[in-house]
Amino acid sequence: MSLRIALIDGHPDPDVARFGHAVAGAYAAGAGQGGHEVRLIRLADLAFPVLRSRHDWEQDAPPPAGAAVQADLQWARHLVIIHPLWLGAEPALLKALLEQVFRPGFAFPVGEPTLQGGLLKGRTARIIVTMGMPAFVYRTFYLSHSLKSLKRNILAFVGIGPTRETLIGTVEGIGPDGRRDWLDRVRRLGARGV
């Protein structure tokens, strides 16, 4: 079954040598091979302001970059977010993009948010996180805190789920063969649209 996929390459560094960009490329290539449609959103290519007040978030229209991502999410049935782990969480610029995109009236009803669900129901997601530490350390010692927050407090809150996860640990130490293995795994995920 063909799927419409919005793929956020959430690495803020435009340097093409960043492994996260290769991971995003592998997922997109696999999805294309699997017959899925993909819209790639590269955080490093976007320009938008950081929100500084509740009023700006609730009352102002999103900037053009945010509105374009909203359109991609409206179109998509599956969302993939790929990002590095920086200081225990997603990069601040990725969080700033999510704040621009998941606004009242788009992501959840206008007014005080409720637990009754968001406006983006019917979509699934996968989060792929690259990190310098071993993935098992992030899972067991740090309890995947930031990943759980992104899944529950952002994606599930706006109605997106279920959300699957892939953790790629020790990215600096796995070497070329390890990186190739991971890119092959991610390509297969893309081909399956999961």
C-alpha positions as CSV (number, residue, x, y, z in Angstrom):
1,M,0.0,0.0,0.0
2,S,1.4,3.4,-1.0
3,L,1.8,5.9,1.8
4,R,2.3,9.7,1.9
5,I,5.3,10.4,4.2
6,A,6.5,13.7,5.6
7,L,10.2,13.3,6.5
8,I,11.8,15.9,8.8
9,D,15.6,15.8,8.6
10,G,16.1,17.5,12.0
11,H,19.8,18.1,11.9
12,P,20.3,21.9,12.0
13,D,23.9,21.7,10.5
14,P,23.8,21.9,6.7
15,D,27.1,20.0,6.4
16,V,26.3,17.1,4.2
17,A,28.8,14.9,6.1
18,R,26.4,14.7,9.1
19,F,25.3,11.2,9.5
20,G,21.7,12.3,10.2
21,H,21.5,13.6,6.6
22,A,22.6,10.2,5.3
23,V,20.0,8.5,7.5
24,A,17.3,10.8,6.1
25,G,18.5,10.1,2.5
26,A,18.4,6.4,3.1
27,Y,14.9,6.5,4.5
28,A,13.7,8.6,1.6
29,A,15.4,6.4,-1.0
30,G,13.9,3.3,0.6
31,A,10.4,4.9,0.7
32,G,10.7,5.7,-3.0
33,Q,11.7,2.2,-3.8
34,G,8.7,1.0,-1.8
35,G,6.4,3.0,-3.9
36,H,5.7,5.7,-1.2
37,E,5.5,9.4,-1.8
38,V,8.0,11.4,0.3
39,R,8.2,15.1,1.1
40,L,11.6,15.9,2.7
41,I,11.8,18.8,5.1
42,R,15.4,19.8,5.8
43,L,15.6,21.8,9.1
44,A,19.0,23.1,8.0
45,D,17.4,24.8,5.0
46,L,14.6,26.5,6.9
47,A,14.6,30.1,8.2
48,F,12.1,31.0,10.9
49,P,12.0,33.0,14.1
50,V,11.9,31.4,17.6
51,L,8.6,32.0,19.4
52,R,9.0,34.1,22.5
53,S,5.4,34.6,23.8
54,R,2.2,32.7,24.2
55,H,0.5,35.5,22.3
56,D,2.8,34.9,19.3
57,W,2.1,31.2,19.4
58,E,-1.7,31.6,19.6
59,Q,-2.4,34.7,17.6
60,D,0.2,35.1,14.9
61,A,0.2,33.1,11.7
62,P,3.2,30.7,11.3
63,P,6.0,32.0,9.2
64,P,6.2,30.7,5.6
65,A,8.5,27.8,6.6
66,G,6.1,26.8,9.3
67,A,3.1,27.0,7.0
68,A,4.9,24.9,4.4
69,V,5.6,22.2,7.0
70,Q,2.0,22.4,8.2
71,A,0.9,21.7,4.6
72,D,3.2,18.7,4.3
73,L,1.8,17.3,7.6
74,Q,-1.8,17.8,6.3
75,W,-0.9,15.9,3.2
76,A,1.0,13.1,5.0
77,R,-0.3,9.9,6.7
78,H,3.1,9.1,8.2
79,L,5.6,11.4,9.9
80,V,9.3,10.5,10.3
81,I,11.5,12.7,12.4
82,I,15.3,12.1,12.3
83,H,17.5,14.1,14.7
84,P,20.7,13.9,16.7
85,L,20.7,13.8,20.5
86,W,22.2,17.1,21.7
87,L,22.5,17.7,25.5
88,G,20.0,14.9,26.1
89,A,17.3,16.1,23.7
90,E,16.5,17.1,20.2
91,P,18.3,20.2,18.9
92,A,16.7,23.5,20.0
93,L,16.1,24.5,16.4
94,L,14.0,21.4,15.8
95,K,12.0,22.1,19.0
96,A,11.5,25.7,17.7
97,L,10.2,24.3,14.4
98,L,7.7,22.0,16.2
99,E,6.5,25.0,18.2
100,Q,5.9,27.0,15.0
101,V,4.1,24.1,13.4
102,F,2.0,22.6,16.2
103,R,-0.2,25.6,16.9
104,P,-3.8,26.0,18.1
105,G,-6.2,25.6,15.3
106,F,-3.8,23.4,13.3
107,A,-2.6,20.7,15.8
108,F,-5.3,20.9,18.4
109,P,-8.6,22.9,18.9
110,V,-8.4,26.6,19.7
111,G,-8.7,27.4,23.4
112,E,-7.3,25.5,26.3
113,P,-5.8,22.2,25.2
114,T,-7.6,19.1,26.4
115,L,-6.7,15.5,26.6
116,Q,-9.4,14.6,24.1
117,G,-7.0,14.5,21.3
118,G,-5.4,16.7,18.7
119,L,-6.4,17.5,15.1
120,L,-3.7,15.3,13.4
121,K,-5.3,12.0,14.2
122,G,-5.0,9.2,11.7
123,R,-1.2,9.7,11.2
124,T,1.6,7.4,12.5
125,A,5.2,8.3,13.1
126,R,8.7,7.1,13.5
127,I,11.5,8.9,15.4
128,I,15.1,8.1,14.5
129,V,17.6,9.4,17.0
130,T,21.4,9.4,16.4
131,M,23.7,9.8,19.4
132,G,27.3,9.5,20.5
133,M,26.5,7.3,23.5
134,P,25.5,3.7,23.2
135,A,21.7,3.4,22.7
136,F,21.3,1.0,25.6
137,V,22.8,3.7,28.0
138,Y,20.3,6.2,26.7
139,R,17.5,3.7,27.2
140,T,18.5,2.3,30.6
141,F,20.4,5.1,32.4
142,Y,18.6,8.1,30.9
143,L,15.3,6.2,30.4
144,S,14.9,7.7,26.9
145,H,13.5,10.8,28.6
146,S,13.6,13.2,25.6
147,L,12.3,10.6,23.2
148,K,9.3,9.8,25.5
149,S,8.6,13.5,25.8
150,L,8.6,14.0,22.0
151,K,6.3,10.9,21.6
152,R,3.9,11.6,24.4
153,N,3.9,15.4,25.1
154,I,4.1,16.5,21.4
155,L,3.1,13.8,18.9
156,A,0.5,12.0,20.9
157,F,-0.9,15.3,22.2
158,V,-1.7,16.5,18.7
159,G,-3.1,13.1,17.7
160,I,-0.2,11.4,16.0
161,G,0.4,7.8,16.9
162,P,1.4,5.1,17.3
163,T,5.0,6.3,17.1
164,R,7.8,3.8,16.6
165,E,11.4,4.5,17.4
166,T,14.9,3.7,16.2
167,L,18.0,4.6,18.2
168,I,21.4,4.7,16.5
169,G,24.0,4.8,19.2
170,T,27.8,5.4,19.2
171,V,27.6,7.0,15.7
172,E,31.2,8.2,15.9
173,G,32.6,4.8,16.8
174,I,30.7,2.3,14.6
175,G,32.9,2.9,11.6
176,P,32.0,2.8,7.9
177,D,30.7,-0.8,8.0
178,G,28.5,0.0,11.0
179,R,27.1,3.1,9.3
180,R,26.4,1.2,6.1
181,D,24.5,-1.5,8.1
182,W,22.4,1.2,9.7
183,L,21.7,2.9,6.4
184,D,20.6,-0.4,5.0
185,R,18.3,-0.9,8.0
186,V,16.8,2.5,7.7
187,R,16.3,2.1,3.9
188,R,14.3,-1.1,4.6
189,L,12.1,0.8,7.1
190,G,11.5,3.4,4.4
191,A,10.6,0.7,1.9
192,R,8.0,-0.6,4.3
193,G,6.7,2.8,5.2
194,V,7.1,2.3,8.9
